[in-house]
Amino acid sequence: MANSVPAIKQEMLDSIGASSVAELFSQVPVEHRLSRPLDLPPALTESELQRHLISTLSKNQTTEQNLNFLGAGCWQHHVPAAVDEVVRRNEWLTSVFGEPSSDHGRNQAWFEFCSQLGELLKMDLVGMPVRSWGVAAGHAIRMASRITGRDEVAVVRAIDPERLSVIRNYCEPIEMPSHITVRLVEFDPATGLMDLDDLREVVGDKTAAVYFETPSYLGVIEHQGAEIAAIAHAAGAETIVGVDPISLGVLAAPIDYGADIVIGTTQPLGVHMNTGGGVGGFIASRDEERYARQYPTLFISITDTTKEGEYGFGLSLFEQSSYGLREKGKDWTGHSVYMWAIANAVYMALMGPEGFKDVGELILRRAHYAARRIASIEGVRVAFPSGFFKEFVVDFSGTGHSVADINKALRAHGIFGGKDLSRDFPELGQSALFCVTEVHTQADLLRLADALSEVVAR
C-alpha cells in the first residue's frame, strides 16, 4: 500500500519473508526498472485539476456539435432515452457475482439479451458479449480451429484494418503452438464482393474457417454468401459470418445462407459511441454440443422451479471458461461490456421485429439517397452504387483533391466527412467511407452534398 506507514509496510514484508519492497521486483530485469524519480507535473488542487481537465477536453469536437458521416466500425445511431434510464439504475451497478438468489434479476436480463439476439439471428445459442466485433471474430476463428483441428483461416481482405489486427492477435504469432495462419482473400474492386476464384485457391485441407462480413467493411451487401459457404463446407471448413445486427430487419440472417458461427457488433443496439471503446461484440451458433463446448463466453440458462409458472436463471458451462479454468479455459472471458448487454436487451425489446424492419428500410433509403446526391457532383463517383447498407465508398480521385484535404475543408462547415480509405485500400484511389443512419435527415444529406460541391469546386 503506497500510503502505509513504515511499521505496517515492514509487518507486511515480514509476513511474506521479503527484506524490502525492491526485492519484490527482483524478477523484473534491471534494464526495465526505472532508476530515476518520475518527472511528474506539480500537484494541483482538486478545483485546479478539474478546471485543467475541462479545458483540455473542450478542445475535442463531438458529433453533437458537428454533423457526422464517419462510421467505419463505430456508428452514430439513435439511443432511446429509455435505454439510458434503465441502464443507469443502481440495481445493475451493484449487481456482482454472488449466490443464485442475488444474481437472479441480472441473469434474467442477460437471458433476455441472449434470447432476443438469438431470435434476431435465427440462432439458438448466444453467449454473453465480448469486448468488440474484432474480439468476437478472433474467438470464433479459434473455436473453428479447435472444432476442425486445422490451423488456417481465410479472411476477406475488404475488412476493417483494426479488426484484422485484432484477429491476427488472436491467431497468435507463428512461434506459438496455437498459431493460426491468416490467409487473405481478394475482393473485386469493381463490385466490392469477395473474389470467389481467389477463395477457391486459398481454401484447402488446412482451412479451419472462412470468414466474411455482410454488410462488408465497405458497406457492400455480400450476396454471394451461399456460394462462399458451399466452398467452405466442401473443404470441411466452418463458415463464420460477421454481421451488423441492425441490418437484419431488411437483410437475410446469415444462417439462411449457410453460416455456422455468426459474430458481430452490439454497438448499434442502444449503445452510445463512447469514443469507440468497449462497444461490444457477440458470438452465436446452432445449439449443438460441438459448438457449445468451444465457446469462451458465459451462457445464461433458464429452467423451471418447483413452483409452476416460476423460472430460475443461472450460468451454464461455467467450468470451461477462464472464470472456471483460469489459464486452461477456452480463451479468456472478459466482462467489460456486460452492462451493454442490458442496454442491448432494452433496445431490442423497444424495437421489436417491426422496429428493426422500419429502421433498416429507413437507413437503406437515406443512404442510397445520399449516395445519389453525392454521385451527381462533378468528378465524384460512388464506387459500389448498388447493394450497400448504411455505408458506401465515395471516390474523389476525379476531383484532384485528396480525402484528407476534403475532410479538412468539411470540418470548416461543421461536418465530419467519411473515413479516409486511401492508405488501407490504395487500389480504391482517393476514396472515403461515408456512413448514413436513421439519425440523418434529408436536410442533413442536402447540407453534406452542398458542402462537398463547394469543397471539390475549389
PALUM-140022 format. One record per residue (C-alpha): residue number from 1; z, y, x. Coordinates in steps of 0.25 Angstrom, whole numbers, plus 5000, padded with zeros to 4 digits. Example, Ala and Ser with C-alpha at 12.3 -4.5 7.8 and 13.67 -1.06 7.14 Angstrom:
romi=1; Z=5031; Y=4982; X=5049
romi=2; Z=5029; Y=4996; X=5055
END
This chain:
romi=1; Z=5000; Y=5000; X=5000
romi=2; Z=4995; Y=5013; X=5006
romi=3; Z=5007; Y=5021; X=5001
romi=4; Z=5018; Y=5011; X=5004
romi=5; Z=5030; Y=5015; X=5013
romi=6; Z=5031; Y=5009; X=5027
romi=7; Z=5042; Y=5000; X=5023
romi=8; Z=5034; Y=4994; X=5011
romi=9; Z=5022; Y=4992; X=5020
romi=10; Z=5030; Y=4985; X=5030
romi=11; Z=5036; Y=4976; X=5020
romi=12; Z=5022; Y=4972; X=5015
romi=13; Z=5017; Y=4970; X=5029
romi=14; Z=5029; Y=4961; X=5032
romi=15; Z=5027; Y=4953; X=5019
romi=16; Z=5013; Y=4949; X=5024
romi=17; Z=5016; Y=4947; X=5038
romi=18; Z=5008; Y=4959; X=5044
romi=19; Z=5013; Y=4969; X=5054
romi=20; Z=5005; Y=4981; X=5050
romi=21; Z=4995; Y=4985; X=5040
romi=22; Z=4984; Y=4985; X=5051
romi=23; Z=4986; Y=4970; X=5052
romi=24; Z=4981; Y=4968; X=5038
romi=25; Z=4967; Y=4974; X=5042
romi=26; Z=4966; Y=4966; X=5055
romi=27; Z=4955; Y=4957; X=5049
romi=28; Z=4946; Y=4969; X=5048
romi=29; Z=4938; Y=4971; X=5061
romi=30; Z=4943; Y=4983; X=5069
romi=31; Z=4930; Y=4990; X=5069
romi=32; Z=4931; Y=4990; X=5053
romi=33; Z=4944; Y=4997; X=5053
romi=34; Z=4946; Y=5012; X=5052
romi=35; Z=4952; Y=5017; X=5065
romi=36; Z=4954; Y=5031; X=5061
romi=37; Z=4960; Y=5039; X=5050
romi=38; Z=4952; Y=5040; X=5037
romi=39; Z=4945; Y=5054; X=5037
romi=40; Z=4950; Y=5057; X=5022
romi=41; Z=4948; Y=5071; X=5016
romi=42; Z=4960; Y=5079; X=5013
romi=43; Z=4969; Y=5075; X=5002
romi=44; Z=4966; Y=5082; X=4989
romi=45; Z=4976; Y=5084; X=4977
romi=46; Z=4972; Y=5077; X=4964
romi=47; Z=4967; Y=5090; X=4958
romi=48; Z=4959; Y=5093; X=4970
romi=49; Z=4953; Y=5079; X=4971
romi=50; Z=4949; Y=5080; X=4956
romi=51; Z=4942; Y=5093; X=4958
romi=52; Z=4935; Y=5087; X=4970
romi=53; Z=4930; Y=5075; X=4963
romi=54; Z=4926; Y=5082; X=4951
romi=55; Z=4918; Y=5092; X=4959
romi=56; Z=4911; Y=5080; X=4967
romi=57; Z=4908; Y=5072; X=4954
romi=58; Z=4902; Y=5085; X=4948
romi=59; Z=4890; Y=5084; X=4958
romi=60; Z=4885; Y=5072; X=4950
romi=61; Z=4875; Y=5073; X=4939
romi=62; Z=4876; Y=5064; X=4928
romi=63; Z=4868; Y=5058; X=4916
romi=64; Z=4876; Y=5067; X=4907
romi=65; Z=4871; Y=5079; X=4914
romi=66; Z=4857; Y=5074; X=4916
romi=67; Z=4846; Y=5067; X=4909
romi=68; Z=4846; Y=5053; X=4915
romi=69; Z=4834; Y=5044; X=4917
romi=70; Z=4840; Y=5036; X=4928
romi=71; Z=4843; Y=5021; X=4925
romi=72; Z=4840; Y=5010; X=4935
romi=73; Z=4852; Y=5001; X=4933
romi=74; Z=4862; Y=5011; X=4926
romi=75; Z=4857; Y=5017; X=4913
romi=76; Z=4861; Y=5028; X=4904
romi=77; Z=4863; Y=5022; X=4891
romi=78; Z=4872; Y=5027; X=4879
romi=79; Z=4886; Y=5022; X=4879
romi=80; Z=4892; Y=5023; X=4865
romi=81; Z=4905; Y=5031; X=4864
romi=82; Z=4912; Y=5018; X=4858
romi=83; Z=4909; Y=5010; X=4871
romi=84; Z=4917; Y=5020; X=4879
romi=85; Z=4928; Y=5021; X=4869
romi=86; Z=4930; Y=5006; X=4869
romi=87; Z=4929; Y=5004; X=4884
romi=88; Z=4940; Y=5015; X=4887
romi=89; Z=4950; Y=5009; X=4878
romi=90; Z=4962; Y=5005; X=4886
romi=91; Z=4962; Y=4990; X=4881
romi=92; Z=4951; Y=4988; X=4891
romi=93; Z=4957; Y=4996; X=4902
romi=94; Z=4970; Y=4988; X=4902
romi=95; Z=4963; Y=4974; X=4900
romi=96; Z=4964; Y=4965; X=4912
romi=97; Z=4964; Y=4950; X=4915
romi=98; Z=4977; Y=4944; X=4909
romi=99; Z=4980; Y=4934; X=4898
romi=100; Z=4970; Y=4930; X=4887
romi=101; Z=4978; Y=4938; X=4877
romi=102; Z=4978; Y=4951; X=4885
romi=103; Z=4963; Y=4949; X=4888
romi=104; Z=4959; Y=4945; X=4874
romi=105; Z=4953; Y=4959; X=4870
romi=106; Z=4946; Y=4961; X=4883
romi=107; Z=4940; Y=4947; X=4883
romi=108; Z=4935; Y=4949; X=4869
romi=109; Z=4928; Y=4962; X=4873
romi=110; Z=4922; Y=4955; X=4885
romi=111; Z=4917; Y=4943; X=4876
romi=112; Z=4910; Y=4953; X=4867
romi=113; Z=4903; Y=4959; X=4879
romi=114; Z=4898; Y=4945; X=4883
romi=115; Z=4894; Y=4941; X=4869
romi=116; Z=4887; Y=4953; X=4865
romi=117; Z=4879; Y=4954; X=4878
romi=118; Z=4876; Y=4939; X=4877
romi=119; Z=4871; Y=4942; X=4863
romi=120; Z=4862; Y=4953; X=4868
romi=121; Z=4857; Y=4944; X=4879
romi=122; Z=4856; Y=4931; X=4870
romi=123; Z=4864; Y=4924; X=4881
romi=124; Z=4877; Y=4916; X=4879
romi=125; Z=4884; Y=4918; X=4892
romi=126; Z=4888; Y=4932; X=4897
romi=127; Z=4898; Y=4935; X=4908
romi=128; Z=4907; Y=4947; X=4910
romi=129; Z=4899; Y=4959; X=4916
romi=130; Z=4897; Y=4961; X=4931
romi=131; Z=4896; Y=4974; X=4938
romi=132; Z=4881; Y=4977; X=4937
romi=133; Z=4868; Y=4971; X=4934
romi=134; Z=4865; Y=4968; X=4949
romi=135; Z=4879; Y=4960; X=4950
romi=136; Z=4875; Y=4952; X=4937
romi=137; Z=4861; Y=4949; X=4944
romi=138; Z=4868; Y=4945; X=4957
romi=139; Z=4878; Y=4936; X=4949
romi=140; Z=4867; Y=4930; X=4941
romi=141; Z=4858; Y=4926; X=4953
romi=142; Z=4870; Y=4920; X=4959
romi=143; Z=4872; Y=4912; X=4946
romi=144; Z=4858; Y=4907; X=4946
romi=145; Z=4859; Y=4903; X=4961
romi=146; Z=4871; Y=4895; X=4958
romi=147; Z=4865; Y=4888; X=4946
romi=148; Z=4852; Y=4885; X=4953
romi=149; Z=4857; Y=4882; X=4967
romi=150; Z=4846; Y=4891; X=4972
romi=151; Z=4847; Y=4904; X=4981
romi=152; Z=4835; Y=4913; X=4978
romi=153; Z=4833; Y=4923; X=4967
romi=154; Z=4820; Y=4930; X=4962
romi=155; Z=4823; Y=4945; X=4958
romi=156; Z=4812; Y=4954; X=4953
romi=157; Z=4810; Y=4966; X=4962
romi=158; Z=4810; Y=4976; X=4951
romi=159; Z=4825; Y=4977; X=4951
romi=160; Z=4836; Y=4988; X=4954
romi=161; Z=4837; Y=4988; X=4969
romi=162; Z=4852; Y=4990; X=4967
romi=163; Z=4853; Y=4977; X=4958
romi=164; Z=4844; Y=4969; X=4968
romi=165; Z=4854; Y=4973; X=4979
romi=166; Z=4866; Y=4968; X=4971
romi=167; Z=4858; Y=4955; X=4968
romi=168; Z=4856; Y=4954; X=4983
romi=169; Z=4870; Y=4955; X=4986
romi=170; Z=4874; Y=4944; X=4976
romi=171; Z=4863; Y=4935; X=4982
romi=172; Z=4871; Y=4937; X=4996
romi=173; Z=4865; Y=4939; X=5010
romi=174; Z=4857; Y=4927; X=5016
romi=175; Z=4869; Y=4923; X=5025
romi=176; Z=4877; Y=4920; X=5013
romi=177; Z=4878; Y=4906; X=5007
romi=178; Z=4875; Y=4911; X=4993
romi=179; Z=4863; Y=4919; X=4997
romi=180; Z=4852; Y=4920; X=4986
romi=181; Z=4839; Y=4925; X=4991
romi=182; Z=4833; Y=4936; X=4982
romi=183; Z=4818; Y=4936; X=4981
romi=184; Z=4812; Y=4948; X=4974
romi=185; Z=4800; Y=4946; X=4964
romi=186; Z=4790; Y=4957; X=4963
romi=187; Z=4787; Y=4965; X=4951
romi=188; Z=4773; Y=4970; X=4946
romi=189; Z=4772; Y=4985; X=4950
romi=190; Z=4763; Y=4987; X=4938
romi=191; Z=4772; Y=4981; X=4927
romi=192; Z=4785; Y=4980; X=4933
romi=193; Z=4786; Y=4966; X=4929
romi=194; Z=4790; Y=4954; X=4938
romi=195; Z=4779; Y=4948; X=4946
romi=196; Z=4778; Y=4934; X=4941
romi=197; Z=4769; Y=4929; X=4952
romi=198; Z=4779; Y=4934; X=4963
romi=199; Z=4790; Y=4928; X=4955
romi=200; Z=4784; Y=4914; X=4955
romi=201; Z=4782; Y=4916; X=4971
romi=202; Z=4797; Y=4920; X=4972
romi=203; Z=4803; Y=4909; X=4963
romi=204; Z=4805; Y=4895; X=4969
romi=205; Z=4815; Y=4884; X=4970
romi=206; Z=4825; Y=4892; X=4977
romi=207; Z=4826; Y=4903; X=4966
romi=208; Z=4839; Y=4903; X=4958
romi=209; Z=4834; Y=4914; X=4948
romi=210; Z=4824; Y=4924; X=4945
romi=211; Z=4830; Y=4938; X=4941
romi=212; Z=4823; Y=4949; X=4934
romi=213; Z=4826; Y=4960; X=4924
romi=214; Z=4821; Y=4966; X=4911
romi=215; Z=4820; Y=4977; X=4910
romi=216; Z=4818; Y=4977; X=4925
romi=217; Z=4824; Y=4988; X=4934
romi=218; Z=4811; Y=4995; X=4932
romi=219; Z=4813; Y=4995; X=4917
romi=220; Z=4802; Y=4985; X=4915
romi=221; Z=4803; Y=4974; X=4904
romi=222; Z=4800; Y=4961; X=4911
romi=223; Z=4793; Y=4954; X=4900
romi=224; Z=4789; Y=4942; X=4910
romi=225; Z=4804; Y=4937; X=4908
romi=226; Z=4800; Y=4923; X=4902
romi=227; Z=4789; Y=4921; X=4913
romi=228; Z=4800; Y=4925; X=4924
romi=229; Z=4810; Y=4915; X=4918
romi=230; Z=4800; Y=4904; X=4917
romi=231; Z=4796; Y=4906; X=4932
romi=232; Z=4811; Y=4906; X=4936
romi=233; Z=4814; Y=4893; X=4927
romi=234; Z=4802; Y=4886; X=4932
romi=235; Z=4808; Y=4887; X=4946
romi=236; Z=4822; Y=4883; X=4942
romi=237; Z=4828; Y=4897; X=4943
romi=238; Z=4836; Y=4905; X=4934
romi=239; Z=4831; Y=4917; X=4927
romi=240; Z=4840; Y=4929; X=4928
romi=241; Z=4836; Y=4942; X=4919
romi=242; Z=4843; Y=4956; X=4921
romi=243; Z=4842; Y=4964; X=4908
romi=244; Z=4847; Y=4977; X=4903
romi=245; Z=4855; Y=4973; X=4890
romi=246; Z=4851; Y=4986; X=4883
romi=247; Z=4837; Y=4981; X=4883
romi=248; Z=4840; Y=4968; X=4875
romi=249; Z=4839; Y=4975; X=4861
romi=250; Z=4824; Y=4976; X=4863
romi=251; Z=4821; Y=4966; X=4875
romi=252; Z=4822; Y=4951; X=4874
romi=253; Z=4834; Y=4945; X=4880
romi=254; Z=4832; Y=4938; X=4894
romi=255; Z=4836; Y=4924; X=4889
romi=256; Z=4824; Y=4925; X=4879
romi=257; Z=4814; Y=4925; X=4891
romi=258; Z=4821; Y=4915; X=4900
romi=259; Z=4833; Y=4921; X=4907
romi=260; Z=4844; Y=4912; X=4911
romi=261; Z=4854; Y=4923; X=4916
romi=262; Z=4854; Y=4937; X=4911
romi=263; Z=4860; Y=4949; X=4918
romi=264; Z=4860; Y=4964; X=4917
romi=265; Z=4868; Y=4976; X=4916
romi=266; Z=4878; Y=4980; X=4905
romi=267; Z=4878; Y=4995; X=4908
romi=268; Z=4868; Y=4999; X=4897
romi=269; Z=4878; Y=4993; X=4887
romi=270; Z=4888; Y=5004; X=4885
romi=271; Z=4892; Y=5007; X=4900
romi=272; Z=4890; Y=5021; X=4906
romi=273; Z=4883; Y=5022; X=4919
romi=274; Z=4895; Y=5025; X=4927
romi=275; Z=4887; Y=5029; X=4939
romi=276; Z=4881; Y=5016; X=4940
romi=277; Z=4893; Y=5007; X=4944
romi=278; Z=4898; Y=4995; X=4937
romi=279; Z=4889; Y=4995; X=4925
romi=280; Z=4890; Y=4980; X=4922
romi=281; Z=4881; Y=4968; X=4922
romi=282; Z=4881; Y=4955; X=4914
romi=283; Z=4877; Y=4940; X=4916
romi=284; Z=4873; Y=4931; X=4905
romi=285; Z=4867; Y=4918; X=4903
romi=286; Z=4865; Y=4906; X=4894
romi=287; Z=4879; Y=4899; X=4891
romi=288; Z=4876; Y=4887; X=4900
romi=289; Z=4887; Y=4882; X=4910
romi=290; Z=4877; Y=4883; X=4922
romi=291; Z=4877; Y=4898; X=4920
romi=292; Z=4891; Y=4900; X=4915
romi=293; Z=4897; Y=4893; X=4928
romi=294; Z=4890; Y=4902; X=4937
romi=295; Z=4894; Y=4916; X=4931
romi=296; Z=4903; Y=4924; X=4940
romi=297; Z=4908; Y=4933; X=4928
romi=298; Z=4919; Y=4930; X=4918
romi=299; Z=4916; Y=4925; X=4904
romi=300; Z=4923; Y=4928; X=4891
romi=301; Z=4924; Y=4917; X=4881
romi=302; Z=4929; Y=4917; X=4866
romi=303; Z=4936; Y=4905; X=4859
romi=304; Z=4943; Y=4902; X=4846
romi=305; Z=4958; Y=4903; X=4846
romi=306; Z=4968; Y=4894; X=4837
romi=307; Z=4967; Y=4905; X=4826
romi=308; Z=4954; Y=4904; X=4818
romi=309; Z=4945; Y=4916; X=4820
romi=310; Z=4952; Y=4921; X=4833
romi=311; Z=4946; Y=4921; X=4846
romi=312; Z=4950; Y=4922; X=4861
romi=313; Z=4942; Y=4927; X=4873
romi=314; Z=4944; Y=4923; X=4887
romi=315; Z=4938; Y=4922; X=4901
romi=316; Z=4929; Y=4910; X=4904
romi=317; Z=4924; Y=4903; X=4917
romi=318; Z=4934; Y=4912; X=4924
romi=319; Z=4936; Y=4902; X=4935
romi=320; Z=4922; Y=4903; X=4940
romi=321; Z=4923; Y=4918; X=4942
romi=322; Z=4928; Y=4925; X=4954
romi=323; Z=4941; Y=4928; X=4946
romi=324; Z=4943; Y=4913; X=4945
romi=325; Z=4938; Y=4908; X=4958
romi=326; Z=4938; Y=4921; X=4967
romi=327; Z=4928; Y=4919; X=4978
romi=328; Z=4923; Y=4906; X=4973
romi=329; Z=4919; Y=4911; X=4960
romi=330; Z=4905; Y=4913; X=4955
romi=331; Z=4903; Y=4926; X=4962
romi=332; Z=4912; Y=4938; X=4959
romi=333; Z=4916; Y=4943; X=4946
romi=334; Z=4919; Y=4958; X=4944
romi=335; Z=4925; Y=4965; X=4933
romi=336; Z=4921; Y=4979; X=4935
romi=337; Z=4913; Y=4980; X=4923
romi=338; Z=4921; Y=4972; X=4913
romi=339; Z=4925; Y=4985; X=4906
romi=340; Z=4910; Y=4988; X=4903
romi=341; Z=4909; Y=4975; X=4896
romi=342; Z=4918; Y=4981; X=4885
romi=343; Z=4908; Y=4993; X=4885
romi=344; Z=4896; Y=4984; X=4884
romi=345; Z=4903; Y=4976; X=4873
romi=346; Z=4905; Y=4988; X=4865
romi=347; Z=4891; Y=4994; X=4867
romi=348; Z=4885; Y=4981; X=4863
romi=349; Z=4894; Y=4980; X=4850
romi=350; Z=4890; Y=4994; X=4847
romi=351; Z=4875; Y=4992; X=4849
romi=352; Z=4873; Y=4978; X=4842
romi=353; Z=4859; Y=4972; X=4842
romi=354; Z=4852; Y=4983; X=4835
romi=355; Z=4858; Y=4993; X=4844
romi=356; Z=4852; Y=4986; X=4856
romi=357; Z=4839; Y=4986; X=4849
romi=358; Z=4839; Y=5001; X=4846
romi=359; Z=4843; Y=5005; X=4860
romi=360; Z=4833; Y=4996; X=4866
romi=361; Z=4822; Y=5002; X=4858
romi=362; Z=4827; Y=5016; X=4860
romi=363; Z=4827; Y=5014; X=4875
romi=364; Z=4813; Y=5008; X=4875
romi=365; Z=4807; Y=5019; X=4866
romi=366; Z=4813; Y=5030; X=4874
romi=367; Z=4810; Y=5024; X=4888
romi=368; Z=4795; Y=5022; X=4884
romi=369; Z=4794; Y=5036; X=4878
romi=370; Z=4800; Y=5042; X=4891
romi=371; Z=4790; Y=5033; X=4899
romi=372; Z=4778; Y=5038; X=4891
romi=373; Z=4782; Y=5053; X=4893
romi=374; Z=4784; Y=5052; X=4908
romi=375; Z=4771; Y=5044; X=4910
romi=376; Z=4764; Y=5056; X=4903
romi=377; Z=4768; Y=5065; X=4915
romi=378; Z=4756; Y=5067; X=4925
romi=379; Z=4758; Y=5058; X=4937
romi=380; Z=4769; Y=5050; X=4931
romi=381; Z=4768; Y=5035; X=4928
romi=382; Z=4777; Y=5025; X=4921
romi=383; Z=4776; Y=5013; X=4930
romi=384; Z=4778; Y=5002; X=4919
romi=385; Z=4775; Y=5009; X=4906
romi=386; Z=4777; Y=4997; X=4897
romi=387; Z=4788; Y=4987; X=4895
romi=388; Z=4801; Y=4994; X=4900
romi=389; Z=4814; Y=4997; X=4895
romi=390; Z=4823; Y=5009; X=4898
romi=391; Z=4818; Y=5011; X=4912
romi=392; Z=4804; Y=5014; X=4917
romi=393; Z=4797; Y=5017; X=4930
romi=394; Z=4790; Y=5031; X=4932
romi=395; Z=4781; Y=5033; X=4943
romi=396; Z=4780; Y=5047; X=4949
romi=397; Z=4770; Y=5043; X=4960
romi=398; Z=4759; Y=5051; X=4954
romi=399; Z=4767; Y=5064; X=4953
romi=400; Z=4768; Y=5066; X=4968
romi=401; Z=4783; Y=5067; X=4967
romi=402; Z=4794; Y=5057; X=4971
romi=403; Z=4804; Y=5051; X=4961
romi=404; Z=4815; Y=5058; X=4970
romi=405; Z=4809; Y=5072; X=4968
romi=406; Z=4806; Y=5070; X=4953
romi=407; Z=4821; Y=5065; X=4951
romi=408; Z=4826; Y=5077; X=4959
romi=409; Z=4818; Y=5086; X=4950
romi=410; Z=4822; Y=5079; X=4937
romi=411; Z=4837; Y=5082; X=4941
romi=412; Z=4834; Y=5097; X=4941
romi=413; Z=4830; Y=5094; X=4926
romi=414; Z=4843; Y=5087; X=4923
romi=415; Z=4837; Y=5073; X=4923
romi=416; Z=4840; Y=5061; X=4931
romi=417; Z=4826; Y=5054; X=4934
romi=418; Z=4823; Y=5039; X=4936
romi=419; Z=4827; Y=5030; X=4947
romi=420; Z=4818; Y=5032; X=4959
romi=421; Z=4811; Y=5019; X=4962
romi=422; Z=4802; Y=5023; X=4974
romi=423; Z=4811; Y=5017; X=4984
romi=424; Z=4815; Y=5004; X=4978
romi=425; Z=4801; Y=5002; X=4972
romi=426; Z=4791; Y=5009; X=4981
romi=427; Z=4779; Y=5002; X=4974
romi=428; Z=4782; Y=5010; X=4961
romi=429; Z=4780; Y=5023; X=4969
romi=430; Z=4788; Y=5035; X=4965
romi=431; Z=4794; Y=5029; X=4953
romi=432; Z=4807; Y=5031; X=4945
romi=433; Z=4814; Y=5022; X=4935
romi=434; Z=4817; Y=5030; X=4922
romi=435; Z=4827; Y=5026; X=4912
romi=436; Z=4827; Y=5030; X=4897
romi=437; Z=4838; Y=5025; X=4888
romi=438; Z=4843; Y=5027; X=4874
romi=439; Z=4851; Y=5040; X=4879
romi=440; Z=4838; Y=5047; X=4881
romi=441; Z=4832; Y=5056; X=4870
romi=442; Z=4817; Y=5060; X=4868
romi=443; Z=4821; Y=5073; X=4873
romi=444; Z=4827; Y=5067; X=4886
romi=445; Z=4814; Y=5060; X=4888
romi=446; Z=4805; Y=5072; X=4886
romi=447; Z=4814; Y=5080; X=4895
romi=448; Z=4812; Y=5070; X=4906
romi=449; Z=4797; Y=5070; X=4904
romi=450; Z=4796; Y=5085; X=4905
romi=451; Z=4805; Y=5085; X=4917
romi=452; Z=4796; Y=5075; X=4924
romi=453; Z=4784; Y=5082; X=4920
romi=454; Z=4789; Y=5095; X=4927
romi=455; Z=4794; Y=5088; X=4939
romi=456; Z=4782; Y=5080; X=4943
romi=457; Z=4773; Y=5092; X=4940
romi=458; Z=4779; Y=5100; X=4951
END
